[in-house]
Amino acid sequence: MPRLGAHLSIAGGLPRAVDRAKASRCDALQIFTKSTGQWRARPLPPEEVELFRRRVAESRLAPVVAHNSYLINLGTSQPVLRAQSIASMGEELDRAEALGLDGLVMHPGSYTGGSEPEGLRLIAEALAQLLDERPDGSVKILLEHTAGQGTNLGHRFEHLAEIIDRLQHTDRVGVCIDTCHLLAAGYDICSEAGYRRTFEEFHRIVGLRRIRAFHLNDSKKPCGSRVDRHEHIGKGCLGLDPFKLLLNDPRFVDHAMLLETPKLETPESKRRSDCDPWDARNLRTLRKLLVKSA
């Protein structure tokens, strides 16, 4: 069955995220490896890296991926921001490699002061540089399909395909599909027919083999809104039906499916348990949708 998990906090050190994953009954895990609001990251102490890797192995969490900083924009044409973004993305890749992660999820970027085609070209050129500088890297870059707010790129399947094409179809780049972003970008997966059409289109344009992970989020906003607002599973404009279809789709039986739904972040809940009650509730909801095979 799919590997269900969530994006969990690294507060208190990276190994604590593994503890939170175990407390939440996760099969897979997504983390940040650094503060998302700062360009520079604290160095990773060797003993923390070693403990994290050991905890992951002991817990049998798989896959474990990171999400990169929201400050990074590989699609910008502004020289200073572009240089900062490439350097920071390189650091994120190196940290993921040191931690033994399976992938690094990234929003492709936004075009600033340019055009959509130029932004896609700049993203691909930055990724080509980063991959060329790390010829022996094993961490996969996972382009996240976006909602399409403002000048964000990656909200059309054609955007993802163009970036991958420019990278000569390297196997080191995959895709992470976000269910909220799909709906917001105009891909109506609420019905069985719409779900089928969406993934047929993705396969024709990008290829299903590129999908390595999913973000499971309901959407506060309707189809085609291009507004990225996550909601709890079954409580938004998606409802439960598309999640049932996705969870029981035999093409994605081994994929990581990770919650990025809102947290109940109160001092009281943190004192009671490292298991966020809303994460636990959303995971229970998802597991109830799994159809048990005979």
Protein Blocks (a to p, Z undefined) as FASTA:
>chain_A
ZZddddddfehijklmmmmmmmnopabdcddfbdfkbfbdcdddfklmmmmmmmmmmnop
acddddddfkbcfkbcbfklmmmmmmmmmmmmmmmmmnopabdcddfbacehiafklmmm
mmmmmmmmmmmmmmmbcbdcdddddehiajbghiafklmmmmmmmnoopakbccdddfkl
mmmnopafkbmklmmmmmmmmmmmnopklpmbdcddddfbdehklpacdddehiamnomm
lmmmmmmmmklmmpccddfbdcdddfklmmmpmcdfklmmmmmmmmmmpccdZZ
